[in-house]
Amino acid sequence: SCQEPGCIDIAQVIEFIGSRYASVTLEETAEHFGYTPRSMIRFLKKYTHSTFRSIVQGLRLKQAAAFLKDSDKSIDEIAAAIGYSDRSYFHKLFREHYGMTPVEYRQKCRQ
């Protein structure tokens, strides 16, 4: 589906964001692929029906879930590792996404 010159694949963009999820910015992502931030926003919207911010958030929360399941990191350590300095904000996002708190998620995974 990617014929024209300079065309990028949405999978490459998601991979780029995923490899830098803790600190990635829209500007650096756009620049990496030769887009303006505004064009990158449109590109992401078109192919994922999502915003840059919600893509990053989804990747961060997925990583948090993996840490909760497979590591003994504290909730604070996990929040910091995925790019959230505010523990209560991380808690709120995690709960909205998974329908339970990080602690509940960890307990459920370890049963």
C-alpha positions as CSV (number, residue, x, y, z in Angstrom):
1,S,0.0,0.0,0.0
2,C,3.1,2.2,0.2
3,Q,4.1,3.1,-3.3
4,E,4.8,6.8,-3.5
5,P,8.3,8.1,-2.6
6,G,8.9,8.9,1.0
7,C,5.9,6.8,2.0
8,I,6.1,5.3,5.4
9,D,4.4,2.4,6.9
10,I,2.3,2.9,10.0
11,A,3.9,-0.2,11.5
12,Q,7.3,1.6,11.3
13,V,5.9,4.6,13.1
14,I,4.4,2.5,15.9
15,E,7.6,0.6,16.2
16,F,9.6,3.9,16.5
17,I,7.2,5.2,19.1
18,G,7.3,1.9,20.9
19,S,11.0,1.7,21.1
20,R,11.1,5.2,22.8
21,Y,7.7,5.1,24.6
22,A,9.0,6.5,27.9
23,S,10.2,9.9,26.5
24,V,9.1,10.1,22.8
25,T,7.7,13.3,21.5
26,L,5.5,14.1,18.5
27,E,8.2,16.4,17.2
28,E,11.0,13.9,17.2
29,T,8.7,11.2,15.7
30,A,7.6,13.6,12.9
31,E,11.2,14.7,12.2
32,H,12.5,11.1,12.1
33,F,10.1,10.3,9.3
34,G,10.4,13.6,7.5
35,Y,7.0,14.9,8.4
36,T,5.8,18.1,10.1
37,P,4.2,17.5,13.5
38,R,0.8,18.5,11.9
39,S,1.2,16.0,9.1
40,M,2.2,13.3,11.5
41,I,-0.9,13.9,13.5
42,R,-3.0,13.5,10.4
43,F,-1.1,10.4,9.3
44,L,-1.7,8.7,12.7
45,K,-5.3,9.7,12.8
46,K,-5.8,8.3,9.3
47,Y,-4.2,4.9,10.0
48,T,-4.9,4.3,13.7
49,H,-7.9,6.6,14.3
50,S,-6.0,7.7,17.3
51,T,-3.9,10.6,18.6
52,F,-0.2,10.5,19.2
53,R,-0.8,10.9,22.9
54,S,-3.2,8.0,23.2
55,I,-0.9,5.7,21.1
56,V,2.0,6.6,23.5
57,Q,-0.2,6.1,26.5
58,G,-1.4,2.7,25.3
59,L,2.2,1.5,24.7
60,R,3.2,2.8,28.1
61,L,0.3,1.1,29.9
62,K,1.0,-2.2,28.0
63,Q,4.6,-2.0,29.2
64,A,3.4,-1.2,32.8
65,A,1.2,-4.3,32.7
66,A,4.2,-6.4,31.6
67,F,6.4,-5.0,34.4
68,L,3.6,-5.7,37.0
69,K,3.3,-9.2,35.7
70,D,7.0,-10.1,35.3
71,S,9.0,-7.9,37.7
72,D,9.2,-7.0,41.3
73,K,9.6,-3.3,40.6
74,S,7.5,-1.1,42.8
75,I,4.5,0.9,41.4
76,D,6.6,4.1,41.7
77,E,9.5,2.4,39.8
78,I,7.2,1.2,37.1
79,A,5.5,4.6,36.7
80,A,8.9,6.3,36.4
81,A,10.2,3.6,34.0
82,I,7.4,4.1,31.6
83,G,7.6,7.9,31.7
84,Y,5.2,9.1,34.4
85,S,6.6,11.0,37.3
86,D,3.2,11.4,38.9
87,R,2.2,8.1,40.5
88,S,-1.5,9.1,41.0
89,Y,-1.8,10.1,37.3
90,F,-0.3,6.7,36.3
91,H,-2.7,5.0,38.7
92,K,-5.7,6.8,37.2
93,L,-4.7,6.0,33.6
94,F,-4.0,2.4,34.4
95,R,-7.3,2.0,36.1
96,E,-9.2,3.6,33.2
97,H,-7.4,1.3,30.8
98,Y,-7.5,-2.0,32.6
99,G,-10.5,-1.5,35.0
100,M,-8.4,-2.2,38.0
101,T,-5.5,-0.7,40.0
102,P,-1.9,-1.6,39.2
103,V,-1.8,-3.5,42.6
104,E,-4.9,-5.4,41.8
105,Y,-3.6,-6.2,38.3
106,R,-0.4,-7.6,39.8
107,Q,-2.3,-9.7,42.3
108,K,-4.6,-11.1,39.6
109,C,-1.6,-12.0,37.4
110,R,0.2,-13.8,40.2
111,Q,-2.7,-16.0,41.3
